Amino acid sequence: MVSCLHADCSYIRRRELWRDLTVIGSTNLPWIVVGDFNTVLRVGEKKSGRGVRWRAAEEFQDFINNSCLLEANSSGSKYTWFNGQMGNNRILCKLDRMLCNQAWLNLFPGWKYKMVKENWDQPLEGDPPFQIGSKLRRLKGKLKEWNTTVFGHNKRHIQELSSRVETLQQKLDNEMLLRPLVDMIKRRATGWAGSMLSLQWRAVLIQSVLSSILIYNMGIYKWPASVIKEGERILRNFLWSGEPDLNKACVVAWDKWYEFMRAKFISKSGNFSMITKGSSIWAGVRGAIEDVRAHSGWVIGDGASIDLWRDS
């Protein structure tokens, strides 16, 4: 995971950045943070100008410690920024740096960055301040080229991600808005649970009270799928078990089940149908028929329903 940043000039507004980065770092993924942090970390990282703002440096150090980050070793020029002036008005600072966590070092033990080095080592004539400024401007062009090649159109990606974040936020807002309604339905069902209602009365209450609440609100709000499933679960549990949180299997009387199976899978001659009739499980049931017949027998009784010619 790579985080590229350009921190705000105000140390007050940088606090929000430190908080956000700390949350990102809590994932414990291999992580590297690179960019312009717009603050120094130590007193020796600034030359001339106003003194170091210690509050800003301490907050930056706290972020590094809380995120368990390590500073990548650097060589060459000590400072990464200067104000473009000469003489006593010249100010030098180390604002750009690269931080990484231990997981990154474990994943890339011999890692290094060479684009800056290759750009920096190209010969250039002039005094040192002029060379620094020219190399930084040249580096800016290289970074733009690298950004386009590796990441593509960032603006479009940012818009797509922003749209996804907005959609997720709207879904979260809808869930938070509808949560009290789901809790109210659950409380209603819980209140009726102690009344020893029959299945028919529970079905009437669901149709006349609970379902009407859901249908009315669904006409106003767009319900997330997760909330709809939870509402259905409450109604289903209350119908079959009488409790909104108690899951119970639906049972059907054997005579009703027998009528259904006979009408669908038994032919007029009384034999099992060899046609699937749109059933995904009938092929498996049909394969077990011979085993069923081998372990089945007749109970004659009074013999009134026995067909001597067809029964076997």
C-alpha positions in Angstrom: 0.0 0.0 0.0 1.5 3.3 -1.1 0.3 6.7 0.2 1.5 9.8 -1.7 0.7 13.1 -0.2 1.3 16.9 -0.1 0.5 18.0 3.4 -1.2 21.3 4.2 0.9 24.3 5.2 -1.2 24.8 8.4 -0.2 22.5 11.2 -3.8 22.8 12.5 -5.2 21.4 9.3 -2.5 18.8 9.2 -4.0 17.2 12.3 -6.8 15.7 10.3 -4.3 14.2 7.9 -2.4 12.6 10.7 -5.6 11.1 12.0 -6.7 9.7 8.6 -3.2 8.2 8.0 -3.2 6.6 11.4 -6.5 4.9 10.6 -5.0 3.7 7.3 -1.9 2.4 9.0 -4.0 0.4 11.5 -4.7 -2.2 8.7 -1.2 -3.7 9.3 -0.6 -4.0 5.6 2.8 -3.3 4.0 2.7 0.4 3.8 4.9 3.3 2.5 4.1 7.0 2.9 6.0 9.4 0.6 5.6 13.1 -0.2 5.9 16.6 1.1 4.9 16.6 4.8 5.3 20.4 5.0 7.0 20.1 8.4 10.4 19.3 9.7 11.0 16.6 12.3 14.2 17.7 14.0 15.9 21.0 14.6 18.8 20.3 12.2 16.4 19.9 9.3 15.8 23.6 8.9 18.4 26.3 8.2 17.7 30.0 8.5 14.3 31.7 8.7 11.9 31.3 11.6 12.6 28.7 14.3 11.2 25.3 14.2 7.5 25.1 15.2 7.9 22.5 17.9 4.2 21.8 18.3 4.0 20.8 14.6 7.1 18.7 14.9 5.8 16.9 18.0 2.5 16.1 16.3 4.4 14.8 13.3 6.5 12.6 15.5 3.4 11.3 17.4 1.9 10.3 14.1 5.0 8.4 13.1 5.1 6.6 16.5 1.4 5.8 16.6 1.6 4.3 13.1 4.8 2.4 13.8 6.5 3.9 10.8 10.3 4.1 10.1 12.1 6.7 8.1 13.9 5.5 5.0 17.5 6.2 5.0 18.6 9.0 2.6 21.9 10.2 1.2 23.1 13.2 -0.7 21.6 16.6 0.0 20.3 17.1 3.5 17.6 19.5 2.5 14.7 18.9 0.0 13.3 22.4 -0.2 14.6 26.0 -0.4 12.8 29.3 -0.9 14.6 30.3 -4.1 16.4 33.2 -2.6 20.1 33.8 -2.0 22.3 35.1 0.8 20.8 35.7 4.2 17.3 35.3 2.9 17.8 31.8 1.8 15.9 29.1 3.8 16.6 25.4 3.5 14.3 22.7 4.9 13.8 18.9 4.8 10.1 18.6 4.1 10.1 15.6 1.7 10.7 12.2 3.2 9.7 8.5 2.9 8.3 6.5 5.7 7.5 2.8 5.8 6.3 0.2 8.3 8.0 -3.1 9.3 5.6 -5.1 7.1 6.9 -3.2 4.1 10.5 -4.0 5.0 9.7 -7.7 5.5 8.0 -7.8 2.1 10.7 -5.8 0.3 13.9 -6.3 2.3 16.2 -4.9 -0.4 13.9 -2.1 -1.7 15.2 1.2 -3.0 13.9 4.1 -5.0 16.1 5.1 -7.9 14.1 7.5 -10.1 15.1 10.4 -8.0 18.7 9.3 -7.9 18.9 8.8 -11.7 17.4 12.3 -12.2 19.6 13.8 -9.5 22.9 12.3 -10.8 22.6 13.9 -14.2 25.3 16.6 -14.6 24.3 20.3 -14.4 26.4 23.4 -14.5 25.9 26.4 -12.1 26.2 27.2 -8.4 24.7 24.7 -5.9 21.4 26.6 -5.3 20.8 26.9 -9.0 21.5 23.2 -9.5 19.1 22.2 -6.7 16.3 24.3 -8.2 16.9 23.0 -11.7 17.0 19.4 -10.5 13.8 19.8 -8.5 12.1 21.2 -11.6 13.4 18.4 -13.7 12.3 15.9 -11.1 8.8 17.4 -11.1 8.5 16.5 -14.8 9.8 13.0 -14.2 7.2 12.5 -11.4 4.4 13.6 -13.7 5.5 11.2 -16.4 5.8 8.4 -13.8 2.4 9.2 -12.4 0.7 9.1 -15.9 2.5 5.8 -16.8 1.8 4.0 -13.5 -1.4 5.4 -12.3 -3.1 6.7 -15.4 -5.8 9.3 -15.2 -5.9 10.1 -11.5 -8.7 12.7 -11.9 -11.0 10.1 -13.4 -10.0 7.5 -10.7 -10.7 10.0 -8.0 -14.1 10.8 -9.4 -15.0 7.1 -9.6 -13.8 6.5 -6.1 -15.7 9.5 -4.8 -18.9 8.2 -6.5 -18.4 4.9 -4.8 -17.8 6.5 -1.4 -20.9 8.6 -1.9 -23.0 5.5 -2.8 -21.7 3.6 0.3 -22.3 6.6 2.5 -25.9 6.8 1.2 -26.4 3.1 1.9 -25.0 3.6 5.4 -27.3 6.6 6.0 -30.3 4.6 4.8 -29.5 1.7 7.1 -29.1 4.1 10.0 -32.4 5.8 9.1 -34.3 2.6 8.8 -32.8 0.8 11.8 -35.3 2.3 14.3 -38.1 1.1 12.0 -36.8 -2.5 12.0 -36.3 -2.3 15.8 -40.0 -1.2 16.1 -41.2 -4.2 14.1 -39.1 -6.5 16.2 -40.5 -4.9 19.4 -44.1 -5.4 18.1 -43.5 -9.0 17.4 -41.8 -9.6 20.7 -44.8 -8.1 22.5 -47.1 -10.5 20.8 -44.8 -13.5 21.4 -46.2 -14.0 25.0 -49.8 -14.0 23.8 -49.8 -17.7 22.7 -51.2 -16.8 19.3 -52.0 -19.5 16.8 -50.4 -19.7 13.3 -53.5 -18.1 11.7 -53.5 -15.1 14.1 -49.8 -14.6 13.6 -50.4 -14.5 9.8 -53.2 -12.0 10.3 -51.0 -9.7 12.4 -48.2 -9.9 9.9 -50.5 -9.0 7.0 -52.5 -6.3 8.7 -49.8 -4.6 10.9 -46.2 -5.5 10.3 -46.3 -5.8 6.5 -48.3 -2.6 6.2 -45.5 -0.7 8.0 -42.9 -2.2 5.7 -44.8 -1.5 2.5 -45.6 2.1 3.5 -42.0 2.9 4.2 -40.7 1.1 1.1 -42.8 3.5 -0.9 -40.9 6.4 0.6 -37.3 5.1 1.1 -35.1 2.8 -0.9 -34.3 0.0 1.4 -30.9 -1.6 1.3 -30.9 -5.4 0.7 -29.4 -6.1 4.1 -32.3 -4.3 5.9 -34.9 -6.0 3.7 -33.5 -9.5 4.5 -33.5 -8.7 8.2 -37.1 -7.5 8.1 -38.1 -10.7 6.2 -36.2 -12.8 8.8 -38.2 -11.2 11.7 -41.5 -11.8 10.0 -40.6 -15.4 9.0 -39.4 -16.3 12.5 -42.5 -14.7 14.1 -44.9 -16.6 11.7 -43.4 -20.1 12.2 -42.1 -19.9 15.8 -44.0 -17.1 17.4 -40.6 -15.4 18.3 -38.8 -12.8 16.2 -35.4 -14.3 17.0 -36.2 -18.0 17.0 -35.7 -19.8 13.7 -38.0 -22.8 13.2 -38.4 -25.0 10.2 -41.7 -24.9 8.3 -43.7 -28.1 8.7 -46.4 -29.4 6.4 -48.9 -32.2 7.2 -48.1 -35.5 5.6 -51.4 -35.8 3.8 -50.8 -32.4 2.1 -47.3 -33.4 1.1 -48.5 -36.7 -0.2 -51.1 -35.0 -2.4 -48.5 -32.7 -3.9 -46.0 -35.5 -4.6 -48.7 -37.8 -6.0 -50.1 -35.2 -8.3 -46.7 -34.1 -9.6 -44.6 -37.3 -9.8 -47.0 -40.3 -9.9 -48.6 -41.3 -13.2 -52.2 -42.3 -13.6 -51.2 -46.0 -13.6 -49.7 -45.5 -10.1 -46.0 -45.7 -11.2 -43.3 -43.1 -10.7 -43.0 -40.7 -13.6 -39.8 -40.8 -15.6 -40.1 -37.2 -16.6 -38.3 -34.5 -14.6 -41.3 -32.1 -14.8 -39.1 -29.1 -14.0 -37.7 -30.5 -10.8 -34.0 -30.1 -10.0 -34.1 -32.9 -7.4 -36.3 -35.5 -9.1 -33.4 -37.1 -10.9 -31.8 -37.9 -7.6 -35.0 -39.1 -6.1 -35.8 -41.3 -9.1 -32.3 -42.9 -8.7 -33.2 -44.1 -5.2 -36.6 -45.5 -6.1 -35.3 -49.1 -6.5 -33.7 -49.0 -3.1 -37.0 -47.8 -1.6 -38.9 -50.6 -3.4 -36.4 -53.2 -2.2 -37.0 -52.2 1.4 -40.7 -51.6 1.2 -43.7 -54.0 1.8 -47.5 -54.1 1.8 -49.7 -54.1 4.8 -52.8 -55.9 3.6 -55.3 -54.8 6.2 -58.8 -55.8 5.2 -57.8 -56.1 1.5 -60.5 -53.6 0.3 -58.0 -51.4 -1.7 -55.8 -54.2 -3.1 -55.5 -54.6 -6.9 -54.5 -58.2 -7.5 -53.5 -57.5 -11.2 -51.4 -54.3 -10.8 -50.0 -54.2 -7.2 -46.8 -56.0 -6.6 
